[in-house]
Amino acid sequence: MEKEPHNRVRNILLGVIGLLLLILGIVIGLIIAGVISDRPLISESNGAETESMAAADSDETKADTDEPAETDTETAGQSSAEAQSSTEAQSSTEAQSDTAAQEDPIRIVLDPGHDDYCSRNHPDLGVNEQDLNLKIALACKAELETYEGVEVFLTREDGSCPDNGQGSDDVTGRTAYAASVDADLFVSLHNNATGLGYPSEANGAEVYITVYSKFTDESRKLGESILSELTSQVDLANRGVLTRVKAEKGYYDDGNVKDWYYLISTCIDQGFPGIIIEHAFMDNPHDNEILKDDSQLEAMGIADATGIARYYGLEKKSAQ
């Protein structure tokens, strides 16, 4: 009587094993037949076979799912249209930006200091300041005009006095001209001298800016940008960005004493900032030799332009 339960358990186990073997056989048969081979297990080393099988799967999927395939095509079409629309919109925006830059460029007036009427000739030093200033200004203008979004003007292009019909009062004529072209910036280009005779120990470049609070900070940044370029491209000392005031000239509407230089204060009265670049000392032996070299004068003008362009974030024109 005790053996009967054991026989029953054994029979059940044998039945289960038999059933599992039957199922396993069916599964193996289906795999061999390729019926349930959803994605074959291919060795990574067999790349060609993987691509072939993937392509076959892709074809079968497309055949079995016509509607989703059409939806995918439609979605792809929409994506393509959206991409085209986005590209067109971007192109339109860029074109508008370029047009805006052309319509409203930064207007810079370059002022070669002095002239044949208001001469700063120094025969004992072998240089003529008004000529030096003009050569630097012409080089600066040529370089600035290689940038997008800027319009450049000169107060004079030769030795004539830009006095605007006001006789010797050429400062008023220069700044009035800048106002007439709606200038954003007035840059007066000069060279320095101590007035103490040759040789002088003073040397290097400096930039004078206004103390008028509306323009001081930005003018300082501009001056530093110019001096950085000027003293790196030409062998000149950096004397810094400076201000100079004179109480006898009165006060600005912000309460600050007016600038010493009439040219700078007149620019402020006209509503735009003005700076003065003193490139080098004509009565210093080292600087004087530099000023006698036309290639160095051109380098100064290019450096001025590069510093201005960097301050405004201007980009070079594309090659035509």
JONORPE-V586031 format. One line per field, one symbol per residue. phi: phi as a letter, one per 30 degrees, with the letter a starting at -180 (. if undefined). A space follows every 10 residues. Layout:
BEGIN
phi->???
END
This chain:
BEGIN
phi->.ddddddddd dddddddddd dddddddddd dddidcdebd dcdddcdddd ddddddeddd ddddbddedd dddddddddd dddddddddd dddddddddd dddbddcccc cddiaddcdb dbddcibbed dedddddddd dddeddcdib bcbcdacadd cddhiciddd dddddddddd chdcaccccb bcadicjccc ddajcbbcbd cdedcddddd dddddddedd dccbdbdccj cbbbbbdddj bddcjddddd dedddddddd jbdbbbccda cdcceddddd ddcedddddd dddedddddd ddidcddddd
END
